[in-house]
């Protein structure tokens, strides 16, 4: 039996007042999104609950209660700061292997809409290599994916936790994924702590009050958000072209959400 230490006071709420079911393990990851270099670095805590059939990946689990805040967005190229009021929620991704489906909770940028993005379970067609390294005392092997929506992923997984899951939508290997990044090194997942087996319980059910939207609807929605953002910037002043490149690609980059 493998026992890895896990300390998760901020996610105990998942077992309170909810229908819960047995899970086999859980893991805490640190997720980094770094699309434009160190000047645009984002890091989030995430937790993964998993059993043989289902997994629940939650980014920002500390936002279990909707929290309002005012963010300041700086645009140094035109010496501008914008204050934007946002409503923060945790961002769960449900992966149902028996249905080959994923459901990702998404909050619209202006908080006017919250919905589940319905998508098929990704097929990464992994190539498992013989390259090994040790992570948290576990022997891990490197695997490389085929191209998935414009990205190729390199991951480290372990046969010692024989659950086909991992952070975000990653999975499909004969063991848990502990580390991952895309080959362009813009997206990183690093496991911090884990517990397998575990005594924790969580709810794998979707919220029946939240609507389901297709991935096509979601991408079109994001494109509209980008369009409005660019129009507002154009009114204020010009921004260097290289600063807008990431915005043009944003629907692809946002696939990490």
GIWOZI-V64410 format. One line per field, one symbol per residue. psi: psi as a letter, one per 30 degrees, with the letter a starting at -180 (. if undefined). Layout:
psi->???
//
This chain:
psi->kkjkkkjiffgfffgkhlkllklfllkklkkkkiegaffhkkkkklkkkkaffkljkjkhffhfkkkkljkkjkiffghkkkkkkljkllikjkjjeffhlkjkkkkleggfkklkjkllkkjfhkjklgkllkkhgkkkkkkkllkjhgkkkklklkffihkiaalbgkaglglkkellllffhfkkkkkellkjllglllkgkljffklkkleeeeeeeeeeeeeeeeeeeeeelkkkefffeeeegeeeefff.
//
